[in-house]
Amino acid sequence: MPIPRWTALAVTGLLALAIAGTPAAAQKSGGTLVQITQPEPPNLAPYISTSAPIGQVTAKVYDGLLEYGFDLKPKPSLAESWEVAPDGKTVTFHLRKDVKFHDGKPFTSADVAFTIMEVLKKVHPRGISTFRDVAAVETPDDYTAVFKLSNAAPYMLAALSGYESPMLPKHVFSQGDIKSHPNANSPIGTGPFKFVEWRRGELVRLDKNPDYWRKGLPYLDRIVVRFINDEATRTAALEKGEAHVAGFGAVPYSDAKKLAQLPSIEVTTKGYEMISPVVELLINTKKPGLDNQKVRQAIAYAIDRQFVIDNIWFGYGKPATGPISSNFAPSGIYTADVTKYQTPDGIEKANKLLDEAGFPRKDGGVRFEIVHDITPYGPEWQRFGEVVQQQLAKIGIKASLRYEDVATWLKRVYSDYDFFLTSNFLYNLPDPVIGVHRAIHGKLIKQGTVFVNGAQWSDAKADQLMDKATIEPDPNKRAEYYQEVQKIVVDGSPIVWVFELNFPTIVNKRYHDVVTSPLGIYTNFATAWRE
Amino acid sequence: MSSARLLRYVVRRLAQAIPVILGVVVLNFLLLQLAPGDAATVLAGEAGGAPAEYVDALRQRFGLDKPVPVQLALYVKNILALDLGYSFRNQSPVLPLILARLSATLLLMGTTLVLSLGIGVLLGLLAAVWVRTWKDHLISVAAIIAYAMPLFWIGLMLILLFAIKLDWLPTSGMEDAAAFYEGGERVLDIARHLILPAITLSLFYMALYARLMRATMLEQRGLDYVTTARAKGLTERQITLRHVLRNALMPVLTVAGVQVGSLLGGSVVVESVFAWPGLGQLAFQSLFARDLNLLLGIFFISSCLVVLINIVVDVAYVLLDPRVRVG
């Protein structure tokens, strides 16, 4: 007997409600999501390179031991539970038993031990420091991995996402040299999407993994990551609906504002809470004049942070107070209780400081001249350079601008120390040990190493506090140490922390649940679905 | 002209090309050494910073710790064995990287060459036939406008008009990224994606050829052999098509041969605007990444291409003009 149409509809509706659990529309399977990633990644080997675009692709293929919520707390992923010993020196992970790599082989604790000890600790640019204190990973059985540490490493639990520490198949990557492995560009992971092909200069195709360990996921059949070199064309492709997701400044900030007004597009600034980019002016504290704390403070007072945010970054930012982003406020690590450089009378204060420092105004009101280097990352940085030039002129510092390509600029700033003042931006990443120490710790004044302490400034007390925080298992004590560090460093002013950059992520409204974690498009999109 | 002689000529030209290409390789290598910064710094920079031991290990792996003459000697030795080396940045040998992009570039260049030569010659011919009428003026003005507009701007305007406003054509790429068509459908899809970039890149050259063609046509028409032909009683149509056109084509062909090199350069812009996965973009990216193996490989392949096309043009002379001899 045929079931009456309305009954079928009602039953389907009830089922949908039951499955969804929330009043939102039911998730549907199927469809292709096109993501724009800019620039094209140089390779697909996130275990050896942390070049920004790589993770946007490979986080869909590789899982990590953990995932993270918007509160920055770890959640189960490949590890379904974990325990940290009171002294912090033993961390035990209990692994899921139903996980298979894309080639069908099971995922076990041997893969964890191999990935951490043989790969990340040896060749991953950040893993070398993150896992420095991991002495061994013991594997009492196939589904238990015990990390033995020589010191507590509280930051490590924040660095185990599929983006930061991807879990690799030992049976594949232990064959041959890890540094030039044939699977560098054809990743095999446990994630919700399988790598299919990479057409250079064009796209990467990832297809649904039907055997994904989270049953019923992913919803999408396919993710295609497209590479479009021209920013105006990227905007056009999103506007036309040929592409559906783009983040990390892939779209010019002015265009993001324009796209946000289209009915088909949503722009969000969520999904960067574990990345926390901070825009700064890096000062070479070894240059005569700039070695004077008062001069550096004067520069910090002269920069109108809100003006820069509103007029150059189209509002996508928030004034920064120091080296640590306010995204760390929930854990108490962040404090705004430091020397405040963003004040209405900043210019007067700056002029006064420069007078005190012994740099009187000479002919034409100029105190001294410097060259201001501009981070070679695009037009908004050039505008920023022009604003800095104008604002420095107000306090009698005459700055001429220099714009070079990335390789030249890196060499000038971090190898030759041949600069006065340069714009820059650094990620705080999931923990200050990983993202913040490098710029301000005395140990990290390393000539020739990029994105470390290029200011060449340090303070013995701050260094000591950072060293203590590195191995302190008690979160409250860590927070105290870092609050103290911020006070010291902001007062020393080796860097002008200008603003916390809130990247806009463009999402086509037909796609839902795309940005679901503080790592944004550095996550796997398992729960993203299309209407 | 015997075909054996033509063949001998081609073989000799090819042999002569080898030292030329080697010279280009050595010169490029030395010029690139002048660029400050190296691949290891850029890789570490892209990674947002890395410990010094990591950067040193990179340099050692890339062979960047060796003195420049040693690096050069090694490179030339490998080139002679047709080994273009390994791109550490791309974690892949150089040759397959280039070959994967070559077909897209050849498709775009070939279409552009045919379009711009075909339409350019036709427009130049018509302008010369209609000389000093409003039609001639129209063609000349249009040519100057096309010649003067920047490529990237034309490209963006075409995208805005045909992709966004009219919704007739895709904005960018070489294929529909969501569809993955096969067979005949794929060919049609690629053709649809080819239209805008090919037109954009063609406009400039089309204008150039049209103006050149018009000028040489007019020059040829005043020469004695045309008077002779007219005295013989040939119609204007016969004179134009059989005599003047063939002679007027020679300079256009010469310029087209030389322009192939710059076509590669112009395609960087067009490939970038339309996200066309060709060699130009690859060259651009590898320059900024200081990926010298890859960049030198691209230079090597494109210099081979330019040399080859010029040989083809020289052979075309012979076929067009029986007075030109090889030897």
Interface residues (C-beta under 8 A of the other chain):
Chain A: T32 V34 P39 E40 P42 N43 A45 S49 T50 S51 A52 V123 P125 R126 I128 S129 K179 S180 H181 A184 N185 R199 R200 G201 E202 L203 R205 R222 V224 R226 F227 I228 N229 D230 A232 T233 A236 A237 E239 K240 E242 A243 D405 V406 A407 T408 W409 L410 K411 R412 Y414 S415 L426 Y427 R438 K446 G448 T449 V450 F451 V452
Chain B: A35 P36 G37 D38 T41 V42 L43 A44 G45 E46 A47 G48 G49 A50 P51 A52 E53 Y54 V55 R61 Y86 F88 R89 N90 Q91 S92 L97 A100 R101 A104 F152 L156 I159 L160 A163 I164 D167 P170 T171 S172 G173 M174 E175 A177 A178 F180 E271 S272 V273 F274 A275 W276 P277 G278 Q281 L282 F284 Q285 F288 A289 R290
